[in-house]
Amino acid sequence: MAGGWSRDGAVNEQIEASIADELARLKARPQPKGESLTHCAECEEEIPQPRREALPGVKLCLDCASERDSAVQLRGGINRRGSKDSQLK
């Protein structure tokens, strides 16, 4: 694919670098530790035993955790292209 002045494969390298950055960010997130709760901290629904065993220290049921994870979280992105628009901010 032609990329203007960029060399062949540069776009794919940018995509792979972005994916690697996101995976590193996700792995760096603190994981729950300690004793799991038997009931959800938000809705008081019982947390299933397999979930408590799979995630030691879990505090939320699957529904509440999914809802929290799907909430929009704004974070600064990296503009790898260095476009003119990004320099004006």
MOPAC internal coordinates of N, CA, C and O (Angstrom, degrees):
PM7 1SCF
backbone

  N    0.0000 0     0.00 0     0.00 0    0    0    0
  C    1.4468 1     0.00 0     0.00 0    1    0    0
  C    1.5207 1   108.13 1     0.00 0    2    1    0
  O    1.2310 1   120.83 1   -45.49 1    3    2    1
  N    1.2961 1   116.01 1   134.51 1    3    2    1
  C    1.4567 1   120.89 1   179.14 1    5    3    2
  C    1.5237 1   109.27 1   -74.52 1    6    5    3
  O    1.2310 1   120.71 1   -44.34 1    7    6    5
  N    1.2989 1   116.25 1   135.66 1    7    6    5
  C    1.4580 1   120.55 1  -178.73 1    9    7    6
  C    1.5062 1   112.20 1  -126.26 1   10    9    7
  O    1.2310 1   119.59 1  -146.80 1   11   10    9
  N    1.2998 1   118.38 1    33.20 1   11   10    9
  C    1.4640 1   120.26 1  -178.85 1   13   11   10
  C    1.5105 1   109.45 1    71.77 1   14   13   11
  O    1.2310 1   120.45 1    58.22 1   15   14   13
  N    1.3193 1   116.74 1  -121.78 1   15   14   13
  C    1.4585 1   121.41 1  -178.44 1   17   15   14
  C    1.5186 1   112.94 1   -87.62 1   18   17   15
  O    1.2310 1   120.33 1   176.47 1   19   18   17
  N    1.3139 1   116.98 1    -3.53 1   19   18   17
  C    1.4628 1   119.08 1  -178.47 1   21   19   18
  C    1.5276 1   110.58 1   -78.23 1   22   21   19
  O    1.2310 1   121.18 1   -25.73 1   23   22   21
  N    1.3144 1   115.35 1   154.27 1   23   22   21
  C    1.4596 1   120.21 1  -179.79 1   25   23   22
  C    1.5291 1   109.71 1   -77.88 1   26   25   23
  O    1.2310 1   120.85 1   -15.26 1   27   26   25
  N    1.3098 1   115.98 1   164.74 1   27   26   25
  C    1.4588 1   120.69 1   179.80 1   29   27   26
  C    1.5281 1   110.01 1   -61.10 1   30   29   27
  O    1.2310 1   120.91 1   -45.35 1   31   30   29
  N    1.3230 1   115.86 1   134.65 1   31   30   29
  C    1.4550 1   121.14 1   178.23 1   33   31   30
  C    1.5164 1   114.50 1    86.35 1   34   33   31
  O    1.2310 1   119.32 1   177.63 1   35   34   33
  N    1.3254 1   118.91 1    -2.37 1   35   34   33
  C    1.4664 1   120.87 1  -177.26 1   37   35   34
  C    1.5223 1   111.50 1   -65.24 1   38   37   35
  O    1.2310 1   119.97 1   142.81 1   39   38   37
  N    1.3159 1   117.65 1   -37.19 1   39   38   37
  C    1.4586 1   120.74 1  -179.68 1   41   39   38
  C    1.5228 1   110.04 1   -65.58 1   42   41   39
  O    1.2310 1   120.55 1   135.74 1   43   42   41
  N    1.3284 1   116.55 1   -44.26 1   43   42   41
  C    1.4629 1   119.71 1   177.67 1   45   43   42
  C    1.5208 1   111.61 1   -63.26 1   46   45   43
  O    1.2310 1   119.88 1   143.07 1   47   46   45
  N    1.3070 1   117.83 1   -36.93 1   47   46   45
  C    1.4647 1   121.10 1   177.00 1   49   47   46
  C    1.5218 1   110.87 1   -63.34 1   50   49   47
  O    1.2310 1   120.04 1   140.82 1   51   50   49
  N    1.3344 1   117.53 1   -39.18 1   51   50   49
  C    1.4618 1   121.38 1   177.70 1   53   51   50
  C    1.5157 1   111.08 1   -64.47 1   54   53   51
  O    1.2310 1   120.70 1   137.39 1   55   54   53
  N    1.3321 1   116.26 1   -42.61 1   55   54   53
  C    1.4537 1   120.60 1   179.69 1   57   55   54
  C    1.5292 1   109.83 1   -64.30 1   58   57   55
  O    1.2310 1   119.94 1   133.59 1   59   58   57
  N    1.3286 1   117.72 1   -46.41 1   59   58   57
  C    1.4570 1   121.16 1   179.82 1   61   59   58
  C    1.5254 1   111.57 1   -63.37 1   62   61   59
  O    1.2310 1   120.03 1   142.55 1   63   62   61
  N    1.3274 1   117.54 1   -37.45 1   63   62   61
  C    1.4640 1   120.86 1   178.09 1   65   63   62
  C    1.5272 1   110.56 1   -66.50 1   66   65   63
  O    1.2310 1   120.17 1   140.94 1   67   66   65
  N    1.3214 1   117.28 1   -39.06 1   67   66   65
  C    1.4649 1   120.64 1   177.85 1   69   67   66
  C    1.5200 1   110.98 1   -64.40 1   70   69   67
  O    1.2310 1   120.29 1   137.55 1   71   70   69
  N    1.3179 1   117.05 1   -42.45 1   71   70   69
  C    1.4594 1   121.46 1   178.31 1   73   71   70
  C    1.5239 1   110.41 1   -63.84 1   74   73   71
  O    1.2310 1   120.31 1   135.99 1   75   74   73
  N    1.3200 1   117.01 1   -44.01 1   75   74   73
  C    1.4677 1   120.74 1   179.10 1   77   75   74
  C    1.5298 1   111.32 1   -62.30 1   78   77   75
  O    1.2310 1   120.20 1   139.98 1   79   78   77
  N    1.3486 1   117.22 1   -40.02 1   79   78   77
  C    1.4610 1   120.88 1   177.84 1   81   79   78
  C    1.5225 1   111.08 1   -62.69 1   82   81   79
  O    1.2310 1   120.39 1   136.43 1   83   82   81
  N    1.3341 1   116.86 1   -43.57 1   83   82   81
  C    1.4648 1   120.57 1  -178.72 1   85   83   82
  C    1.5241 1   111.04 1   -67.18 1   86   85   83
  O    1.2310 1   119.83 1   139.59 1   87   86   85
  N    1.3211 1   117.93 1   -40.41 1   87   86   85
  C    1.4662 1   120.79 1   177.28 1   89   87   86
  C    1.5216 1   111.02 1   -63.33 1   90   89   87
  O    1.2310 1   120.20 1   139.16 1   91   90   89
  N    1.3206 1   117.23 1   -40.84 1   91   90   89
  C    1.4675 1   120.85 1   178.11 1   93   91   90
  C    1.5249 1   110.43 1   -64.12 1   94   93   91
  O    1.2310 1   120.40 1   141.09 1   95   94   93
  N    1.3357 1   116.83 1   -38.91 1   95   94   93
  C    1.4632 1   120.70 1   179.12 1   97   95   94
  C    1.5231 1   110.47 1   -65.10 1   98   97   95
  O    1.2310 1   120.18 1   138.14 1   99   98   97
  N    1.3381 1   117.26 1   -41.86 1   99   98   97
  C    1.4581 1   120.90 1   179.98 1  101   99   98
  C    1.5276 1   111.69 1   -67.32 1  102  101   99
  O    1.2310 1   120.22 1   141.42 1  103  102  101
  N    1.3311 1   117.19 1   -38.58 1  103  102  101
  C    1.4602 1   120.24 1   179.41 1  105  103  102
  C    1.5213 1   111.62 1   -68.95 1  106  105  103
  O    1.2310 1   119.95 1   153.37 1  107  106  105
  N    1.3260 1   117.70 1   -26.63 1  107  106  105
  C    1.4596 1   121.94 1  -178.22 1  109  107  106
  C    1.5281 1   112.68 1   -80.60 1  110  109  107
  O    1.2310 1   120.29 1   168.40 1  111  110  109
  N    1.3415 1   117.06 1   -11.60 1  111  110  109
  C    1.4653 1   119.94 1   179.49 1  113  111  110
  C    1.5143 1   110.03 1   -62.87 1  114  113  111
  O    1.2310 1   120.38 1   -39.35 1  115  114  113
  N    1.3262 1   116.88 1   140.65 1  115  114  113
  C    1.4641 1   118.72 1   178.73 1  117  115  114
  C    1.5280 1   110.86 1   -66.94 1  118  117  115
  O    1.2310 1   120.82 1   -44.61 1  119  118  117
  N    1.3230 1   116.03 1   135.39 1  119  118  117
  C    1.4554 1   121.82 1   179.46 1  121  119  118
  C    1.5269 1   108.64 1   -97.75 1  122  121  119
  O    1.2310 1   120.36 1   -32.63 1  123  122  121
  N    1.3400 1   116.93 1   147.37 1  123  122  121
  C    1.4671 1   118.70 1   178.78 1  125  123  122
  C    1.5275 1   110.89 1   -62.78 1  126  125  123
  O    1.2310 1   121.16 1   -35.38 1  127  126  125
  N    1.3182 1   115.40 1   144.62 1  127  126  125
  C    1.4608 1   121.28 1   179.17 1  129  127  126
  C    1.5181 1   108.19 1  -135.47 1  130  129  127
  O    1.2310 1   120.84 1   -16.36 1  131  130  129
  N    1.2909 1   115.99 1   163.64 1  131  130  129
  C    1.4554 1   120.84 1   176.63 1  133  131  130
  C    1.5106 1   111.88 1    93.20 1  134  133  131
  O    1.2310 1   121.16 1    20.90 1  135  134  133
  N    1.3085 1   115.38 1  -159.10 1  135  134  133
  C    1.4591 1   121.74 1  -176.77 1  137  135  134
  C    1.5183 1   110.84 1   -81.97 1  138  137  135
  O    1.2310 1   120.56 1   -45.41 1  139  138  137
  N    1.3115 1   116.53 1   134.59 1  139  138  137
  C    1.4591 1   121.84 1   177.68 1  141  139  138
  C    1.5251 1   109.98 1   -76.14 1  142  141  139
  O    1.2310 1   120.94 1   -30.92 1  143  142  141
  N    1.3127 1   115.81 1   149.08 1  143  142  141
  C    1.4602 1   120.53 1   173.66 1  145  143  142
  C    1.5258 1   108.85 1   -79.40 1  146  145  143
  O    1.2310 1   120.51 1   -28.56 1  147  146  145
  N    1.3086 1   116.62 1   151.44 1  147  146  145
  C    1.4631 1   119.95 1   176.65 1  149  147  146
  C    1.5235 1   110.95 1   -85.10 1  150  149  147
  O    1.2310 1   120.54 1   155.53 1  151  150  149
  N    1.3427 1   116.57 1   -24.47 1  151  150  149
  C    1.4602 1   121.51 1   178.96 1  153  151  150
  C    1.5246 1   109.47 1  -127.78 1  154  153  151
  O    1.2310 1   120.66 1   -32.26 1  155  154  153
  N    1.3101 1   116.35 1   147.74 1  155  154  153
  C    1.4660 1   123.12 1  -176.39 1  157  155  154
  C    1.5293 1   111.11 1   -60.20 1  158  157  155
  O    1.2310 1   120.61 1   -40.49 1  159  158  157
  N    1.3110 1   116.44 1   139.51 1  159  158  157
  C    1.4569 1   122.04 1  -179.75 1  161  159  158
  C    1.5298 1   111.90 1   -71.84 1  162  161  159
  O    1.2310 1   119.79 1   160.59 1  163  162  161
  N    1.3253 1   118.00 1   -19.41 1  163  162  161
  C    1.4676 1   120.28 1  -177.93 1  165  163  162
  C    1.5228 1   113.12 1  -101.53 1  166  165  163
  O    1.2310 1   119.88 1   133.42 1  167  166  165
  N    1.3465 1   117.84 1   -46.58 1  167  166  165
  C    1.4719 1   119.35 1  -172.77 1  169  167  166
  C    1.5300 1   113.32 1  -111.93 1  170  169  167
  O    1.2310 1   119.84 1   178.81 1  171  170  169
  N    1.3229 1   117.92 1    -1.19 1  171  170  169
  C    1.4635 1   123.37 1   179.67 1  173  171  170
  C    1.5310 1   113.63 1    64.23 1  174  173  171
  O    1.2310 1   119.73 1  -167.02 1  175  174  173
  N    1.3277 1   118.12 1    12.98 1  175  174  173
  C    1.4697 1   123.04 1   175.63 1  177  175  174
  C    1.5360 1   107.72 1   -74.27 1  178  177  175
  O    1.2310 1   120.08 1   -32.88 1  179  178  177
  N    1.3234 1   117.45 1   147.12 1  179  178  177
  C    1.4637 1   119.94 1   179.78 1  181  179  178
  C    1.5298 1   110.17 1   -69.03 1  182  181  179
  O    1.2310 1   120.90 1   -44.69 1  183  182  181
  N    1.3305 1   115.88 1   135.31 1  183  182  181
  C    1.4689 1   121.52 1   176.77 1  185  183  182
  C    1.5263 1   107.03 1   -87.27 1  186  185  183
  O    1.2310 1   119.64 1   -56.03 1  187  186  185
  N    1.3396 1   118.29 1   123.97 1  187  186  185
  C    1.4695 1   120.41 1  -177.94 1  189  187  186
  C    1.5334 1   112.12 1   -59.67 1  190  189  187
  O    1.2310 1   120.91 1   -34.91 1  191  190  189
  N    1.3202 1   115.86 1   145.09 1  191  190  189
  C    1.4662 1   122.42 1  -178.56 1  193  191  190
  C    1.5318 1   112.59 1   -56.01 1  194  193  191
  O    1.2310 1   118.83 1   136.41 1  195  194  193
  N    1.3584 1   119.83 1   -43.59 1  195  194  193
  C    1.4690 1   118.62 1   179.34 1  197  195  194
  C    1.5346 1   112.95 1   -60.13 1  198  197  195
  O    1.2310 1   120.16 1   145.18 1  199  198  197
  N    1.3283 1   117.30 1   -34.82 1  199  198  197
  C    1.4744 1   120.52 1   177.72 1  201  199  198
  C    1.5232 1   110.59 1   -68.25 1  202  201  199
  O    1.2310 1   120.60 1   139.09 1  203  202  201
  N    1.3295 1   116.46 1   -40.91 1  203  202  201
  C    1.4730 1   119.65 1   179.16 1  205  203  202
  C    1.5196 1   111.19 1   -64.94 1  206  205  203
  O    1.2310 1   120.35 1   145.55 1  207  206  205
  N    1.3319 1   116.93 1   -34.45 1  207  206  205
  C    1.4600 1   120.04 1   179.28 1  209  207  206
  C    1.5258 1   111.81 1   -75.45 1  210  209  207
  O    1.2310 1   120.75 1   143.87 1  211  210  209
  N    1.3301 1   116.17 1   -36.13 1  211  210  209
  C    1.4683 1   120.22 1  -177.83 1  213  211  210
  C    1.5212 1   111.77 1   -73.31 1  214  213  211
  O    1.2310 1   120.28 1   145.81 1  215  214  213
  N    1.3355 1   117.08 1   -34.19 1  215  214  213
  C    1.4697 1   121.61 1  -178.12 1  217  215  214
  C    1.5215 1   109.78 1  -123.93 1  218  217  215
  O    1.2310 1   119.80 1   -93.17 1  219  218  217
  N    1.3240 1   117.98 1    86.83 1  219  218  217
  C    1.4674 1   119.22 1   178.55 1  221  219  218
  C    1.5315 1   110.35 1   -58.45 1  222  221  219
  O    1.2310 1   120.74 1   -47.38 1  223  222  221
  N    1.3201 1   116.20 1   132.62 1  223  222  221
  C    1.4517 1   121.02 1   179.24 1  225  223  222
  C    1.5145 1   114.02 1    88.90 1  226  225  223
  O    1.2310 1   119.88 1  -170.07 1  227  226  225
  N    1.3409 1   117.84 1     9.93 1  227  226  225
  C    1.4570 1   121.00 1  -178.07 1  229  227  226
  C    1.5346 1   109.71 1   -66.29 1  230  229  227
  O    1.2310 1   120.80 1   -40.31 1  231  230  229
  N    1.3421 1   116.08 1   139.69 1  231  230  229
  C    1.4691 1   121.42 1  -177.05 1  233  231  230
  C    1.5230 1   112.48 1  -118.20 1  234  233  231
  O    1.2310 1   120.22 1   165.01 1  235  234  233
  N    1.3519 1   117.18 1   -14.99 1  235  234  233
  C    1.4579 1   120.96 1  -175.83 1  237  235  234
  C    1.5205 1   111.24 1  -120.29 1  238  237  235
  O    1.2310 1   120.90 1   -32.02 1  239  238  237
  N    1.3381 1   115.89 1   147.98 1  239  238  237
  C    1.4646 1   120.22 1   173.24 1  241  239  238
  C    1.5315 1   108.28 1   -71.99 1  242  241  239
  O    1.2310 1   120.69 1    -9.59 1  243  242  241
  N    1.3102 1   116.28 1   170.41 1  243  242  241
  C    1.4590 1   121.16 1  -175.95 1  245  243  242
  C    1.5263 1   111.58 1   -62.12 1  246  245  243
  O    1.2310 1   119.89 1   138.45 1  247  246  245
  N    1.3412 1   117.81 1   -41.55 1  247  246  245
  C    1.4676 1   120.84 1  -179.57 1  249  247  246
  C    1.5282 1   111.85 1   -63.14 1  250  249  247
  O    1.2310 1   120.07 1   133.13 1  251  250  249
  N    1.3246 1   117.48 1   -46.87 1  251  250  249
  C    1.4700 1   120.89 1  -179.88 1  253  251  250
  C    1.5316 1   111.33 1   -66.85 1  254  253  251
  O    1.2310 1   120.35 1   141.53 1  255  254  253
  N    1.3241 1   116.93 1   -38.47 1  255  254  253
  C    1.4644 1   120.32 1   178.68 1  257  255  254
  C    1.5234 1   110.45 1   -65.78 1  258  257  255
  O    1.2310 1   120.17 1   138.80 1  259  258  257
  N    1.3404 1   117.28 1   -41.20 1  259  258  257
  C    1.4677 1   120.89 1   178.27 1  261  259  258
  C    1.5174 1   111.07 1   -64.29 1  262  261  259
  O    1.2310 1   120.89 1   138.78 1  263  262  261
  N    1.3276 1   115.90 1   -41.22 1  263  262  261
  C    1.4683 1   120.30 1   179.27 1  265  263  262
  C    1.5288 1   110.76 1   -64.08 1  266  265  263
  O    1.2310 1   120.56 1   137.81 1  267  266  265
  N    1.3231 1   116.54 1   -42.19 1  267  266  265
  C    1.4613 1   120.36 1   179.71 1  269  267  266
  C    1.5328 1   111.26 1   -66.93 1  270  269  267
  O    1.2310 1   120.40 1   140.14 1  271  270  269
  N    1.3305 1   116.84 1   -39.86 1  271  270  269
  C    1.4617 1   120.94 1  -179.56 1  273  271  270
  C    1.5174 1   112.47 1   -68.99 1  274  273  271
  O    1.2310 1   120.33 1   149.33 1  275  274  273
  N    1.3379 1   116.97 1   -30.67 1  275  274  273
  C    1.4615 1   119.55 1  -178.20 1  277  275  274
  C    1.5236 1   112.68 1   -83.48 1  278  277  275
  O    1.2310 1   119.95 1   170.39 1  279  278  277
  N    1.3232 1   117.70 1    -9.61 1  279  278  277
  C    1.4640 1   120.60 1   177.99 1  281  279  278
  C    1.5273 1   109.37 1   -62.81 1  282  281  279
  O    1.2310 1   120.97 1   -37.06 1  283  282  281
  N    1.3136 1   115.76 1   142.94 1  283  282  281
  C    1.4615 1   120.87 1  -178.31 1  285  283  282
  C    1.5217 1   109.61 1   -69.13 1  286  285  283
  O    1.2310 1   121.20 1   -54.47 1  287  286  285
  N    1.3169 1   115.30 1   125.53 1  287  286  285
  C    1.4567 1   120.87 1   177.47 1  289  287  286
  C    1.5178 1   108.09 1  -121.85 1  290  289  287
  O    1.2310 1   121.02 1   -63.96 1  291  290  289
  N    1.3174 1   115.65 1   116.04 1  291  290  289
  C    1.4539 1   119.90 1   179.66 1  293  291  290
  C    1.5207 1   109.38 1   -80.44 1  294  293  291
  O    1.2310 1   121.01 1   -46.54 1  295  294  293
  N    1.2952 1   115.68 1   133.46 1  295  294  293
  C    1.4574 1   120.33 1   175.44 1  297  295  294
  C    1.5151 1   107.99 1  -148.09 1  298  297  295
  O    1.2310 1   120.78 1   -27.30 1  299  298  297
  N    1.2813 1   116.11 1   152.70 1  299  298  297
  C    1.4534 1   120.47 1  -178.92 1  301  299  298
  C    1.5073 1   111.36 1   -69.91 1  302  301  299
  O    1.2310 1   120.83 1   -46.47 1  303  302  301
  N    1.3033 1   116.01 1   133.53 1  303  302  301
  C    1.4493 1   120.63 1   177.90 1  305  303  302
  C    1.5100 1   110.95 1   -98.81 1  306  305  303
  O    1.2310 1   120.94 1    -7.31 1  307  306  305
  N    1.2827 1   115.81 1   172.69 1  307  306  305
  C    1.4555 1   121.45 1   178.90 1  309  307  306
  C    1.5100 1   107.92 1  -109.80 1  310  309  307
  O    1.2310 1   120.62 1   -55.90 1  311  310  309
  N    1.3000 1   116.42 1   124.10 1  311  310  309
  C    1.4480 1   120.74 1   176.37 1  313  311  310
  C    1.5172 1   107.13 1   -94.92 1  314  313  311
  O    1.2310 1   120.57 1   -81.27 1  315  314  313
  N    1.3155 1   116.52 1    98.73 1  315  314  313
  C    1.4544 1   120.88 1  -175.87 1  317  315  314
  C    1.5233 1   112.83 1   -73.12 1  318  317  315
  O    1.2310 1   120.41 1   160.01 1  319  318  317
  N    1.3063 1   116.83 1   -19.99 1  319  318  317
  C    1.4549 1   118.90 1  -177.64 1  321  319  318
  C    1.5288 1   111.99 1   -84.08 1  322  321  319
  O    1.2310 1   120.08 1   159.08 1  323  322  321
  N    1.3278 1   117.45 1   -20.92 1  323  322  321
  C    1.4563 1   119.96 1  -179.65 1  325  323  322
  C    1.5188 1   111.36 1    65.46 1  326  325  323
  O    1.2310 1   120.65 1  -137.15 1  327  326  325
  N    1.3212 1   116.36 1    42.85 1  327  326  325
  C    1.4621 1   119.43 1  -177.18 1  329  327  326
  C    1.5197 1   110.54 1   -65.54 1  330  329  327
  O    1.2310 1   121.47 1   -20.24 1  331  330  329
  N    1.3123 1   114.79 1   159.76 1  331  330  329
  C    1.4481 1   121.59 1  -178.84 1  333  331  330
  C    1.5277 1   111.05 1   -60.04 1  334  333  331
  O    1.2310 1   120.47 1   142.15 1  335  334  333
  N    1.3380 1   116.70 1   -37.85 1  335  334  333
  C    1.4579 1   119.98 1  -179.67 1  337  335  334
  C    1.5106 1   111.38 1   -60.92 1  338  337  335
  O    1.2310 1   119.71 1   140.82 1  339  338  337
  N    1.3326 1   118.15 1   -39.18 1  339  338  337
  C    1.4540 1   120.20 1  -178.33 1  341  339  338
  C    1.5272 1   111.37 1   -69.62 1  342  341  339
  O    1.2310 1   120.00 1   155.02 1  343  342  341
  N    1.3103 1   117.61 1   -24.98 1  343  342  341
  C    1.4612 1   120.45 1  -179.26 1  345  343  342
  C    1.5186 1   111.70 1   -79.95 1  346  345  343
  O    1.2310 1   120.31 1   163.40 1  347  346  345
  N    1.3298 1   117.02 1   -16.60 1  347  346  345
  C    1.4651 1   120.57 1  -178.26 1  349  347  346
  C    1.5167 1   112.56 1   -83.91 1  350  349  347
  O    1.2310 1   119.72 1   166.17 1  351  350  349
  N    1.3337 1   118.14 1   -13.83 1  351  350  349
  C    1.4630 1   120.52 1  -176.63 1  353  351  350
  C    1.4908 1   112.15 1   -74.04 1  354  353  351
  O    1.2310 1   120.10 1   180.00 1  355  354  353

